[in-house]
Amino acid sequence: MYNNSYESNFSGGIWSGIKSSFKQGSALTRLIYINIAIFLAIKVVAVLFVLAGQQGVDGMILPYLGVPALPERLLYTPWTIITYMFTQFGFLHLLFNMLWLYWFGSIFMNTFSGSKLTGVYILGGISGAIVYIAAYALFPAFELERYQSWAIGASASVMAIVFAVCTYLPNHKIYVFLIGPVKLIHLALFTAIIDLLSIPSGNAGGHIAHLGGAMFGYLFTLSFRCNFDLTGGLSSMLNKISNSRLFKKKKMKVKYKKKVSDMTDVEYNEFKKRKDERINNILDKISKHGYESLTKEEKEILFKSKN
């Protein structure tokens, strides 16, 4: 079967195609687009700063997009608990996060729904941020680092989706290059162990946040099996926002003319009166300003009245 959705989306140009696919696409498509858009915006700003003779733009932007390790700093930039999960500075960081999001997000969409995917992504990212902040506040190893540490990246959110899928479909197999078919539960455990063992080797905050996201994904599936949706409140709020007047297009009202044959005597007399008045006004206009002064609509009305 030939699928021409791509052709129809992008037939009006790249930019219009992107807007069309964003509006008509799935929640997975939108999440990927948002991550890419923020990455490109940061890179454009970096280019402008370099041209202006400024350096270190990543360090300047980080406190306003990344979630801080210090809870008191979060009070001044509360939005960062959301923005951090859509922010990547490095291309490879973005690429691997989006690949994992696409692979496991596709499986998630076949099992659950788009609103739940968005809910797990956001709440998984928030869980990763909370675990990250808590770890830096509790463990002495981070006593000095917590004053100059911020976390960015979609990894915690992606891990939440990965673990939600792997917990719900533990025996589902995927093909891993050079390894072969692997059960999802084994893949989930492997990634969790790698993150845990990688804490001492660098980027400790990132690996801790990953585990926080993974924990939420695991809890999401457990609660879902017990007929409780951890994303229910957020999904409901997002649906209300998307269905609000601010985002809803105005519907075009179409009025249909009633046929003359279906009119009552009173309706016909009123219709005839309005029509005669309209024609008289057109004739007066011709007598004062000539036939060429008529609009296209007026000429059509006059022509139809003669037939």
C-alpha positions in Angstrom: 0.0 0.0 0.0 1.3 3.4 -0.9 1.3 5.9 1.9 1.3 9.5 0.7 1.0 11.2 4.1 4.5 12.4 4.0 4.0 13.8 0.5 0.8 15.6 1.5 2.3 17.1 4.7 5.4 18.5 2.8 3.8 19.3 -0.5 3.5 23.0 0.6 7.2 23.3 1.6 9.4 22.1 4.5 8.3 24.6 7.1 4.6 24.1 6.4 5.2 20.4 6.3 6.8 20.5 9.7 3.9 22.5 11.2 1.4 20.1 9.6 3.1 17.0 10.9 3.5 18.5 14.3 -0.2 19.3 14.5 -1.4 16.0 12.9 1.3 13.8 14.3 1.3 11.6 17.4 2.5 12.6 20.9 5.8 10.8 20.1 6.3 13.0 17.0 5.7 16.1 19.0 8.1 15.2 21.8 10.8 14.5 19.3 10.1 17.8 17.5 10.2 19.8 20.7 13.6 18.3 21.7 15.1 19.0 18.2 13.6 22.5 18.1 15.1 23.5 21.5 18.5 22.0 20.5 18.5 24.0 17.2 17.5 27.2 19.0 20.4 26.8 21.5 22.8 26.3 18.6 21.5 29.4 16.8 22.0 31.4 20.0 25.5 30.0 20.3 26.4 31.1 16.8 25.1 34.6 17.4 27.1 34.8 20.6 30.3 33.7 18.9 29.8 36.2 16.1 29.3 38.9 18.8 32.7 37.9 20.4 31.2 36.1 23.3 32.1 32.6 24.4 30.7 29.9 26.8 27.1 30.3 25.8 26.2 26.9 27.2 27.4 27.9 30.6 25.3 31.1 30.4 22.1 29.2 29.3 22.5 26.2 31.6 21.2 27.8 34.8 18.0 28.9 33.0 17.2 25.6 31.3 18.9 22.9 33.5 17.5 21.7 36.8 19.9 22.7 39.7 21.2 20.4 42.3 20.5 22.9 45.0 16.7 23.0 45.9 16.9 26.7 46.9 18.0 27.6 43.4 15.0 25.7 42.0 12.7 28.2 43.8 14.1 30.9 41.6 13.9 28.9 38.3 11.0 26.5 38.9 10.3 26.0 35.2 13.7 24.2 34.8 12.2 21.0 36.3 10.4 20.8 32.9 12.8 22.5 30.5 15.7 20.4 31.5 14.1 17.3 30.1 13.9 18.9 26.6 17.4 20.4 26.6 20.5 18.8 25.0 23.7 20.7 24.2 25.5 18.0 22.3 24.4 16.4 19.0 25.2 12.9 20.1 23.4 13.4 23.4 20.3 14.5 21.4 20.7 11.7 18.8 20.9 8.8 21.2 18.1 10.1 23.4 15.8 10.6 20.3 16.6 7.2 18.9 15.7 5.5 22.2 12.6 7.7 22.5 11.6 6.7 19.0 12.2 3.0 19.4 10.6 2.5 22.8 8.0 5.3 22.3 6.7 3.4 19.3 6.2 0.2 21.3 4.6 2.3 24.1 2.2 3.9 21.6 1.1 0.4 20.4 0.4 -0.6 24.0 -0.9 2.5 25.7 -1.9 5.9 24.4 -0.3 9.2 23.3 -1.5 11.1 26.4 0.0 8.4 28.6 3.3 8.7 26.6 3.4 12.4 27.3 2.5 11.8 30.9 5.2 9.2 31.5 7.8 11.4 29.7 7.1 14.5 31.8 6.5 12.7 35.2 9.4 10.4 34.5 11.6 13.5 33.9 10.3 15.2 37.1 11.0 12.0 39.1 14.5 11.9 37.7 15.0 15.5 38.7 13.7 14.9 42.3 16.0 11.8 42.8 18.9 13.9 41.4 18.3 16.8 43.8 17.7 14.4 46.7 20.9 12.5 46.0 23.1 15.6 45.8 21.5 16.8 49.1 22.0 13.6 51.0 25.3 12.0 49.9 28.5 13.6 51.2 30.3 12.8 47.9 28.4 15.6 46.3 28.9 18.2 49.1 31.0 20.5 46.9 29.5 19.6 43.5 25.9 20.5 44.5 26.8 24.2 44.4 27.8 24.1 40.7 25.8 21.3 39.2 22.8 21.4 36.8 21.2 18.4 35.0 20.0 18.5 31.4 18.8 15.9 28.9 15.8 13.8 28.0 17.5 10.6 29.4 15.4 10.3 32.6 12.2 10.8 30.7 13.3 8.2 28.0 14.3 5.8 30.7 10.8 6.1 32.2 9.3 5.1 28.9 11.8 2.3 28.4 11.0 0.8 31.9 7.3 1.2 31.5 7.4 -0.8 28.3 9.9 -3.4 29.5 7.9 -4.0 32.7 4.6 -4.3 30.8 6.1 -6.6 28.0 9.0 -8.3 29.8 9.2 -11.2 27.4 8.9 -9.2 24.2 12.0 -9.6 22.1 13.9 -7.0 20.0 16.9 -7.6 17.8 20.1 -6.0 19.0 22.9 -5.5 16.5 25.7 -8.1 17.0 23.9 -9.7 19.9 20.6 -11.0 18.4 17.1 -11.2 20.0 17.0 -9.9 23.6 14.0 -9.8 26.0 13.0 -6.3 27.0 13.3 -7.2 30.7 16.9 -8.2 30.2 17.6 -4.9 28.3 16.0 -2.9 31.1 18.0 -4.6 33.8 21.2 -4.2 31.8 20.7 -0.4 31.3 19.8 0.1 35.0 23.0 -1.8 36.1 25.1 0.2 33.7 23.8 3.4 35.1 24.3 2.3 38.7 27.9 1.1 38.1 28.7 4.3 36.1 28.0 6.7 39.0 31.6 6.7 40.3 33.1 7.1 36.8 31.6 10.5 35.9 28.3 12.3 35.3 27.0 10.9 38.5 24.0 13.2 38.6 22.9 12.1 35.1 23.1 8.4 36.0 21.1 9.0 39.2 18.5 10.9 37.3 18.2 8.0 34.8 17.5 5.7 37.7 14.8 8.1 39.0 13.1 8.1 35.6 13.4 4.3 35.4 11.8 3.9 38.8 8.8 6.0 37.7 8.3 3.9 34.5 8.4 0.8 36.6 5.8 2.2 39.1 3.6 3.4 36.2 3.2 -0.1 34.8 2.7 -1.7 38.3 -0.1 0.8 39.1 -1.6 0.5 35.6 -2.0 -3.3 36.2 -3.8 -2.4 39.4 -6.2 -0.2 37.4 -4.6 3.1 38.6 -3.1 5.5 36.1 -0.3 7.6 37.6 -0.5 9.9 34.6 -4.2 10.4 34.8 -4.2 13.8 36.4 -1.6 15.2 34.1 -3.2 13.7 31.0 -6.5 15.2 32.0 -4.9 18.6 32.4 -3.1 18.4 29.1 -6.3 17.4 27.3 -8.2 20.4 28.8 -5.4 22.7 27.6 -5.4 21.3 24.1 -9.2 21.5 24.0 -9.4 25.0 25.3 -10.4 28.0 23.2 -6.8 29.1 23.0 -5.8 26.1 21.0 -9.1 25.2 19.3 -9.8 26.5 15.8 -13.0 28.4 15.3 -15.5 26.4 13.4 -16.9 27.9 10.2 -20.6 28.4 10.3 -22.4 27.7 7.1 -25.9 29.0 6.4 -27.9 27.3 3.7 -30.4 29.3 1.7 -33.9 28.0 1.8 -35.4 27.0 -1.6 -38.2 29.3 -2.9 -40.4 26.3 -3.4 -40.1 25.4 0.3 -41.1 28.9 1.5 -44.4 29.9 3.1 -46.3 32.8 1.6 -45.0 35.2 4.3 -41.4 34.0 3.8 -41.7 34.4 0.0 -43.2 37.9 0.2 -40.3 38.9 2.5 -37.7 37.4 0.2 -39.3 39.1 -2.8 -39.3 42.4 -1.0 -35.6 42.2 -0.1 -34.7 41.1 -3.6 -36.5 44.0 -5.2 -34.9 46.5 -2.9 -31.5 45.1 -3.7 -32.1 45.4 -7.5 -33.5 48.9 -7.1 -30.3 49.9 -5.2 -28.2 48.5 -8.0 -30.2 50.3 -10.7 -29.8 53.6 -8.7 -26.1 53.0 -8.6 -25.9 52.5 -12.4 -27.8 55.7 -13.0 -25.5 57.7 -10.8 -22.1 56.1 -11.5 -22.5 53.9 -14.5 -22.5 50.1 -15.0 -18.7 49.9 -14.5 -19.1 51.0 -10.9 -20.9 47.7 -10.0 -19.1 45.0 -8.1 -18.9 41.5 -9.5 -21.5 40.4 -7.0 -23.9 43.2 -8.0 -23.5 42.4 -11.7 -24.3 38.7 -11.0 -27.4 39.7 -9.1 -28.6 42.0 -11.9 -27.9 39.3 -14.5 -29.8 36.7 -12.6 -32.8 39.1 -12.2 -33.2 39.3 -15.9 -33.4 35.6 -16.4 
